[in-house]
Amino acid sequence: MIDILRKRRSIRQYKDAKIEETKVQILKEAALRAPSSRGRNPWRFLFVDNSELIEKLASSKKHGSNFLAAAPLAVVVCGDKDASDVWIEDCSIASIILQLTAQSLDLGSCWIQIRNRMHDQTTSSGDYIKNILNIPDKFRIESIIGIGYPDEKKEGIPNEELQSEKVFDNYFE
């Protein structure tokens, strides 16, 4: 696992290559294996590989989502707000598990924050996405994870560049 973490970087450029179905199935399994508080499993995952829908999702917010248009796969992570008071945390955990699993499959990924973001001056990013994908109102959109074969090379962050000053032993100093 540490090797995966050492290599993982946010990838925003993808090759024009479809992800094999076996890898997509592994990503789906990984999402469903994500831990959930009290086993409530409030998350839902929409695996979108339709390029027209991905193009629409790429404009879900003003900044930081345009790169999604080049991704062969977008996973919309949403949660049932009525199923758990910690749906945000559960969906966040599932999102990072998707990213780490993608890395383990030699795929690149990048998280797009949706919750608390705006599509335009009157429509939230979440409502915009719900409308596109027919998501029921009780669900809240946490993130979209763009996934594909990397078309950019980013080295992992060297150990000496980690912010070690943010880790404490026993007491906050």
VMD Tcl script that draws the C-alpha trace (Angstrom):
set ca {
  {0.00 0.00 0.00}
  {2.77 2.47 0.84}
  {4.21 2.04 -2.67}
  {0.84 3.00 -4.16}
  {0.70 6.09 -1.94}
  {4.26 7.02 -2.87}
  {3.40 6.96 -6.58}
  {-0.11 8.45 -6.54}
  {-0.54 11.95 -7.94}
  {-3.52 13.78 -9.34}
  {-3.65 13.06 -13.06}
  {-5.61 15.43 -15.28}
  {-4.46 14.30 -18.72}
  {-5.56 10.95 -20.09}
  {-4.73 8.89 -23.16}
  {-7.51 8.24 -25.62}
  {-7.85 4.64 -24.49}
  {-10.82 2.76 -23.10}
  {-10.36 1.12 -19.70}
  {-10.72 -2.65 -19.87}
  {-13.94 -4.04 -18.41}
  {-12.00 -6.23 -15.98}
  {-10.41 -3.11 -14.48}
  {-13.77 -1.32 -14.30}
  {-15.19 -4.30 -12.42}
  {-12.30 -4.16 -9.96}
  {-12.98 -0.44 -9.41}
  {-16.65 -1.21 -8.75}
  {-15.74 -3.93 -6.26}
  {-13.29 -1.62 -4.50}
  {-15.94 1.08 -4.16}
  {-18.38 -1.40 -2.62}
  {-15.70 -2.58 -0.17}
  {-15.16 0.93 1.20}
  {-15.69 1.13 4.95}
  {-18.80 2.84 6.18}
  {-19.75 4.10 9.62}
  {-22.02 1.61 11.36}
  {-22.25 -0.33 8.08}
  {-24.87 2.10 6.74}
  {-23.30 2.25 3.25}
  {-24.96 5.53 2.26}
  {-22.86 5.82 -0.89}
  {-23.92 5.24 -4.47}
  {-21.56 5.16 -7.43}
  {-22.40 6.10 -10.99}
  {-19.79 4.78 -13.41}
  {-20.08 6.99 -16.47}
  {-18.26 6.02 -19.66}
  {-20.56 7.76 -22.13}
  {-18.40 10.53 -23.63}
  {-21.35 12.91 -24.10}
  {-22.30 12.60 -20.43}
  {-18.67 12.98 -19.35}
  {-18.46 16.16 -21.44}
  {-21.47 17.55 -19.55}
  {-20.00 16.50 -16.20}
  {-16.78 18.32 -17.13}
  {-18.69 21.59 -16.92}
  {-20.24 20.83 -13.55}
  {-18.40 23.72 -11.93}
  {-16.65 26.89 -13.05}
  {-13.10 25.80 -12.26}
  {-11.31 22.52 -11.77}
  {-13.49 20.10 -13.70}
  {-12.79 20.80 -17.39}
  {-10.05 18.15 -17.57}
  {-12.72 15.49 -17.03}
  {-13.79 15.83 -20.68}
  {-10.72 13.79 -21.72}
  {-11.26 11.00 -19.16}
  {-12.67 7.71 -20.41}
  {-14.36 7.12 -17.04}
  {-16.00 9.39 -14.49}
  {-17.26 7.98 -11.21}
  {-19.86 10.15 -9.51}
  {-19.85 9.47 -5.77}
  {-23.01 10.43 -3.97}
  {-24.56 9.71 -0.60}
  {-27.99 9.23 0.88}
  {-28.17 12.01 3.46}
  {-31.03 10.20 5.24}
  {-29.11 6.92 5.62}
  {-26.22 8.32 7.67}
  {-25.21 11.51 9.43}
  {-21.65 10.91 8.21}
  {-22.40 10.30 4.54}
  {-19.78 12.92 3.64}
  {-17.02 11.02 5.41}
  {-18.18 7.67 4.02}
  {-18.27 9.04 0.46}
  {-14.86 10.67 0.93}
  {-13.36 7.38 2.06}
  {-14.90 5.59 -0.92}
  {-13.55 8.27 -3.25}
  {-9.98 7.83 -2.10}
  {-10.31 4.05 -2.23}
  {-11.31 4.43 -5.88}
  {-8.23 6.57 -6.48}
  {-5.86 4.15 -4.76}
  {-7.36 1.19 -6.59}
  {-7.00 3.07 -9.89}
  {-3.32 3.67 -9.07}
  {-2.85 -0.03 -8.33}
  {-4.24 -0.80 -11.82}
  {-1.78 1.63 -13.50}
  {-4.57 4.14 -14.05}
  {-4.45 7.82 -13.21}
  {-7.18 9.66 -11.35}
  {-8.18 13.02 -9.99}
  {-10.80 14.04 -7.45}
  {-13.26 16.77 -8.41}
  {-14.92 18.33 -5.38}
  {-18.64 18.81 -6.01}
  {-20.24 19.29 -2.58}
  {-20.51 23.00 -1.73}
  {-19.52 24.07 -5.26}
  {-21.54 25.99 -7.84}
  {-22.18 25.25 -11.51}
  {-23.25 28.84 -12.12}
  {-24.68 31.70 -10.08}
  {-28.01 29.98 -9.47}
  {-27.38 26.22 -9.70}
  {-25.21 24.13 -7.43}
  {-22.83 21.64 -9.02}
  {-24.71 18.84 -7.28}
  {-28.09 19.89 -8.66}
  {-26.59 20.26 -12.13}
  {-25.25 16.69 -11.96}
  {-28.48 15.30 -10.48}
  {-30.38 16.74 -13.42}
  {-28.01 15.21 -16.00}
  {-27.90 11.74 -14.43}
  {-31.46 11.50 -13.01}
  {-30.23 11.23 -9.41}
  {-33.04 11.35 -6.82}
  {-33.22 14.45 -4.62}
  {-32.36 12.69 -1.35}
  {-28.83 12.04 -2.63}
  {-26.01 14.54 -2.32}
  {-23.04 14.56 -4.68}
  {-19.68 14.47 -2.91}
  {-17.23 14.10 -5.77}
  {-16.45 12.94 -9.26}
  {-13.34 10.83 -9.76}
  {-11.89 11.11 -13.26}
  {-10.05 7.91 -14.22}
  {-7.98 6.90 -17.24}
  {-4.57 5.93 -18.54}
  {-2.20 8.80 -17.70}
  {-1.02 11.00 -20.53}
  {1.29 12.94 -18.23}
  {4.14 11.81 -16.05}
  {4.29 12.98 -12.47}
  {6.79 11.64 -10.00}
  {5.66 10.87 -6.48}
  {6.44 13.46 -3.85}
  {9.89 12.70 -2.37}
  {9.94 11.74 1.30}
  {12.07 14.78 2.19}
  {9.36 17.08 0.77}
  {6.61 15.69 3.00}
  {5.38 18.13 5.63}
  {6.80 16.24 8.59}
  {6.28 19.28 10.83}
  {2.54 18.47 10.77}
  {3.00 15.15 12.55}
  {3.39 15.02 16.34}
  {4.15 12.30 18.85}
  {1.99 12.12 21.94}
  {1.29 15.88 22.28}
  {0.55 18.69 19.88}
  {3.65 20.84 19.87}
}
mol new
graphics top color blue
foreach p $ca { graphics top sphere $p radius 0.5 }
foreach p [lrange $ca 0 end-1] q [lrange $ca 1 end] { graphics top cylinder $p $q radius 0.2 }
display resetview
